[in-house]
Amino acid sequence: MITINVIDDQIVGSCGETPFSMTFDKAIYDTLESLAHAAETAETVEEYNSIIKEGEELVLGAKEFIGSVIETECKYLKVDPVSKKFFLHYNDRTSDIAMPQALVDRIIYSQDMGVDFMPLVRMWVRFLRNPNLNKEGKGASFGEKFFNFVNMKYVHPKLKEEFMEDHGLTEEAAIERATMYQMKITKEGLLNGYKVSREIEHRFEADEDGEVKIVPRYTRTFNPDTGEIDSDGKPEHVEDRLFEPSMMGTSGDAFSCEGANGFDSNGHFIKVGCKHALDSWGMVDIDDNRSCVPGLHVGGLKYIAWYAGEIHNVFIDPMHVGAVPDDVDGAIRCKEYFVHSSLAGVNGSIYHSSTYAKATDEQWEEMLKEAVAVHIETVEKQTEDLKRLQSLV
């Protein structure tokens, strides 16, 4: 007998004595339905046993089946017939780093739901550009932690409350409706996360004696009749406001703040509309087992809830991620991120993810050129050394 049930996004049931549970795939479901009907109408034991065996082979070979479906739908993925693992395939070359199973499952689920999964593929392409992948302690385990972080979920407390109080949902139903991914993924494969800062509300100026003094950066104005505050004195657009990291402040390594409203030298300033970057990977601790160490820190919704301050929305290219010390509800350490907006105020300009993605693509091209140049230089030196040795023979 073949039994089939769909629970959430899983197909569960049994074929004869073989139980199964797998991610929902319509093609597999339809085939199992057809086999179940055939088994129910079989007229001989031999025919029945043959149908059950076909069902068991289908269930046991589900990974190969799903792999062939995904390969057909997405030419950038290849499944290894032995290990059943998925690898990125591009320009007739296949990556040697397996995709995390959670990423594969999410791609399959997106395909089943008719959702575009190419942002996930592009994100993985960008991650494979990461120069830390070939370093000790990284590789496949780094990929697993990275995607676990991307896959983190969060129950938004305000939405949960609204679903319960305004719409009369049960707590269980409200939790399900209010659950979301903590990290968004742009169509170019960038991560869209969060950074918490505190606003710098003072500035320095010289007094009449030439001494430096601290004065308010913004001047409030009042209604002369009522004494009520007319304005807090802050600029109309958030790009003209100045911030610093909420946790580190002015400690730690200085970083660049590049953009139309940025700075010429490194410091500890954060501004909307600017790229923020450390000068080298040597300034990022890439050990996934260490926390509160050097690097630029960004996180998801649950992580930033622990810190007070202004919340910024940031783009992170996966190739700039140095470490994932907590892939459950923590932050990542990176070399670079771009602040595209803030809950602190209104933007004066729009900063498209495609613009920043293009900039990081250009960085990648430069990295390739440098790597090729170093390789050529090494080959040339080895050739010269070989010629020198041959001349001594």
Secondary structure, 3 states (H helix, E strand, C coil): CEEEEEECCEEEEEECCEEEEEECCHHHHHHHHHHHHHHHCCCCHHHHHHHHHHHHHHHHCHHHHHHHHHHHHCCCEEECCCCCCEEEEECCEECCCCCCHHHHHHHHHHHHCCCCCHHHHHHHHHHHCCCCCCCCCCCHHHHHHHHHHHCCEEECHHHHHHHHHCCCCCHHHHHHHHEEECCEECCCCCEEEEEEEEECCEEEEECCCCCEEEEECCCCEECCCCCCEEECCCCCEHHHCCEEECCCCCCCCCEEEECCCCCCCCECCECCCCEEECCCHHHCCCCCCCCCCCCEEEECHHHHCCCCCEEEEEEECHHHEEECCCCCCCEEEECEEEEEEECCCECCCCCCHHHHHHHHHHHHHHHHHHHHHHHHHHHHHHHHHHHHHHHCC
